[in-house]
Amino acid sequence: MSDTRLSGLAASARLQAHRPYSLRRRLMVASMAAFAIIIALLSVSLWTYARSSANQTYDLLLRGAAIAVLERVTVTADGIDIDLPPSAMEILALDEDDRIFYRVMDARGATLTGMADLPTSDGFFTEPPPVAEPVFFDRAYSGEMVRFVVTGRTMLSADTPQWIGVQIGQTRIARTAMQHDLVLKGLVPLAALAIAGILLARAGIGLAMRPLAKIERDISERQPSELRPLDAQPPREIESLITAINGFMRRLDTSRGQAESFIADVAHQIRTSLAALYGHLETADRRGGASAMAVGRALDQARRTTRLTNQLLSHAMVIHRADKDMFEDVDLGEIVTRLVEEIVRDERAGNIDFEVDLPTGNGAARVKGDPIAIREALRNLVDNAIRHGPSDNHITLRVARTTLDGHPAFSIGVDDTGPGIPDAEKPKVLERFYTKGPAGGSGIGLAIVASVAESHKGRLSLSDRQPKGLSINITIPENPTVR
């Protein structure tokens, strides 16, 4: 056998070992276990009831026979006269397999007539003399288990009253037969009830599984691109599961739509930028003396393409992280301070004056958020301010405490002294690849900022400054996960 075949068998064995459990099987096992416990309890109760009923029936016969014998005992001047009635024993001898034992005794337990070695109940013969109420007990005698009754009464005589007792025993053969008969007749309906219950439970489980089978069929028959919510009407026990699946499919559909739109835009923009770069370089190759200018334009286009590619990747990263649970405790003051230090070291900053306005105290501006996404948003705001502002631009990065829809929040703002944006253009600049002005750009920076604000359940706003300039604010709640 080849190694590939062995590997396949081993993989199959591992798959079988880790096969998911069957919900139908678990429900059936649980139902059968419940029925088994119920049947066991009912059987014990039935056995106890049958034994008690058999004892009560035959105990009445024993007591009647004992009373009949006791009534034929008299006290005379010559002593105690005992006349055993044949009818008393005939009643007990109706079952041919049972044997009968008897004796008549006095208050001290001395046998007057009958079998002297019959066992008695513990403590029966005590002072004062035994009571007249019958006492029933089981004892082993003559190799069999025997049911005994002891009863008596006080008789008047010429001298002193004396107590006379009668003890009669009967083997348990007839009682046991009656007990088994009652149990058997009771177990037959119980067994039928158990079988009917198991069949009904199986049918009920099958009916309960039908919604799951319908959902499985609905999903298996769908095309990969079909992400509409499930329209099944599930039982209440799995309603939350269906709601979660539908929510996941909606998020997946939204994410797929964003990815498709993003890929289409990226393909178009990179194709356009590379075509322009190729045209400039081709022109530089043909023009000879004018090639220096064409090469300059080609280099500028290359820079634009590089910036566009970096921002597209940044946008993809922000969108990807928006779907993940990547929030942590973020110090906005630390992000702003490090970003300004990094920008100041960049040669593109030139003579631009930077100012930072933060809340006082360490850790005074902390939120739950994605530090990488927030930093990327601020970086794009500062880059836009540098690109579209004058050479002596004054850029302020500020963080201030505020509220958002009644919840504690922080406003992160970037102010500049550039030309600003007309009111009619403000909604458009938030769209991807929309550019305006001679500075050009990729048209994706503010789209990144808007995505970060949305992922943090925040708000992005643009407003003009006086006498000139633009102010862009991102308002982020302290804890977006509770909104």
Sequence and secondary structure as in RCSB ss.txt:
>XXXX:A:sequence
MSDTRLSGLAASARLQAHRPYSLRRRLMVASMAAFAIIIALLSVSLWTYARSSANQTYDLLLRGAAIAVLERVTV
TADGIDIDLPPSAMEILALDEDDRIFYRVMDARGATLTGMADLPTSDGFFTEPPPVAEPVFFDRAYSGEMVRFVV
TGRTMLSADTPQWIGVQIGQTRIARTAMQHDLVLKGLVPLAALAIAGILLARAGIGLAMRPLAKIERDISERQPS
ELRPLDAQPPREIESLITAINGFMRRLDTSRGQAESFIADVAHQIRTSLAALYGHLETADRRGGASAMAVGRALD
QARRTTRLTNQLLSHAMVIHRADKDMFEDVDLGEIVTRLVEEIVRDERAGNIDFEVDLPTGNGAARVKGDPIAIR
EALRNLVDNAIRHGPSDNHITLRVARTTLDGHPAFSIGVDDTGPGIPDAEKPKVLERFYTKGPAGGSGIGLAIVA
SVAESHKGRLSLSDRQPKGLSINITIPENPTVR
>XXXX:A:secstr
  HHHHHHHHHHHHHHHT    HHHHHHHHHHHHHHHHHHHHHHHHHHHHHHHHHHHHHHHHHHHHHHHHHTEEE
ETTEEEE   HHHHHHHTTSTT  EEEEEEETT  EEEE TT    TT S SS   SS EEEEEEETTEEEEEEE
EEEEE  SS  EEEEEEEEEESHHHHHHHHHHHHHHHHHHHHHHHHHHHHHHHHHHHHHHHHHHHHHHHHTS TT
          HHHHHHHHHHHHHHHHHHHHHHHHHHHHHHHHHHHHHHHHHHHHHHHHHHHHGGGHHHHHHHHHH
HHHHHHHHHHHHHHHHHHHHHHTS   EEEEHHHHHHHHHHHHHTSGGGTT EEEEE  SSTT SEEEE HHHHH
HHHHHHHHHHHHHS TT EEEEEEEEEEETTEEEEEEEEE  S    GGGTTGGGSTT   STT   S HHHHHH
HHHHHTT EEEEEE SSS EEEEEEEES GGG 
